[in-house]
Amino acid sequence: MYRLIVKIKEQMAELWQNGQCLKSYLVSTAANGVSCEVDSLCTPSGKLLVAEKIGAGASVGAIFRSRVQTSDIWTTENN
């Protein structure tokens, strides 16, 4: 069984299996912070199930809004 642990402060996600971290990923969480309130546009906390994967084939730095890829690419210059 795999576990994906998202570290909001670090903006990192770690993929774990059998007590071993297999891979780490840079992630972006909601700008509105953390909340489990429905429709809050925040990042939820707690144990959750991954229901859908988006972004397959997207360029590194691709920006998504409401799960749809925009034409924008994130760079350190536009941060």
C-alpha positions, 0 to 999 in steps of 0.5 A: 500500500502506498501513502502520499503525505503532503507537507503544506508548509514545505510545499512537498509531497512524499510517496511512501511504501512500507515505511520507506520514502520512495520519492518527493515532489514539489507541490502547490497547495491552496493560496487560501490556506488549510480548511476542511470546510466545503467549497472553502477553496482551501487545502483540506487536512486529514486522511484523504483518498486520491480520487483523480490525477491531473496534469499528466503530460504537462510541462514542468511549471505548468499552472492549473486553475480549477484543475484546468491547465492555463497557458501560463508557466511558473518561473522564478522570475514571475514568482 
